[in-house]
Amino acid sequence: MSAVCANTRSIRVVALAPTPSGDRLYVATAADSGLAVVDRYTESAKTNIILPEPPSDLRMDQLGRYLLARFPK
């Protein structure tokens, strides 16, 4: 994943959640309040999901249908 890591070396990852199949990673960083959706096979961030604030934890359900985000209190 050199293409993705080269652009984000100075950004601290707060939470990470892979899909059950491992084809996508959902990444929350301290730099913004959104989630980056990284395609593992093309090694690029495909989508950004805007959230009201940065999440402190991410979890994917076992079937990969739902991504749960926990926010700090």
ZIUR-V419173 format. One record per residue. N is the residue number from 0. RES is the residue in one small letter. SS is DSSP state (H for helix, E for strand, C for the rest). NEAR is the number of other ideal C-beta (glycine too) atoms within 12 Angstrom. D_LAST is the distance of its C-alpha to the last C-alpha in whole Angstrom. Layout:
# ZIUR-V419173
N_RES_SS_NEAR_D_LAST + N_RES_SS_NEAR_D_LAST
This chain:
# ZIUR-V419173
0_m_C_18_33 + 1_s_H_10_34 + 2_a_H_15_34 + 3_v_H_24_30 + 4_c_H_17_30 + 5_a_H_12_32 + 6_n_H_18_30 + 7_t_C_24_27 + 8_r_C_13_28 + 9_s_C_11_26 + 10_i_C_19_23 + 11_r_C_15_20 + 12_v_E_25_19 + 13_v_E_28_15 + 14_a_E_28_16 + 15_l_E_26_19 + 16_a_E_30_21 + 17_p_E_21_24 + 18_t_C_25_26 + 19_p_C_16_28 + 20_s_C_14_31 + 21_g_C_14_30 + 22_d_C_18_31 + 23_r_E_28_28 + 24_l_E_33_25 + 25_y_E_36_21 + 26_v_E_38_20 + 27_a_E_37_17 + 28_t_E_28_17 + 29_a_C_19_16 + 30_a_C_19_19 + 31_d_C_22_17 + 32_s_C_21_15 + 33_g_E_23_17 + 34_l_E_34_19 + 35_a_E_32_22 + 36_v_E_28_25 + 37_v_E_33_27 + 38_d_E_23_30 + 39_r_C_22_32 + 40_y_C_16_35 + 41_t_C_15_36 + 42_e_C_19_33 + 43_s_E_21_32 + 44_a_E_26_28 + 45_k_E_20_29 + 46_t_E_16_27 + 47_n_E_18_23 + 48_i_E_23_21 + 49_i_E_16_19 + 50_l_C_23_15 + 51_p_C_13_13 + 52_e_C_18_11 + 53_p_C_26_11 + 54_p_E_30_10 + 55_s_E_18_10 + 56_d_E_18_12 + 57_l_E_30_15 + 58_r_E_21_17 + 59_m_E_26_21 + 60_d_C_13_23 + 61_q_C_11_26 + 62_l_C_10_28 + 63_g_C_17_26 + 64_r_C_10_26 + 65_y_C_15_22 + 66_l_E_28_19 + 67_l_E_19_16 + 68_a_E_28_13 + 69_r_E_18_9 + 70_f_E_17_6 + 71_p_C_15_4 + 72_k_C_5_0
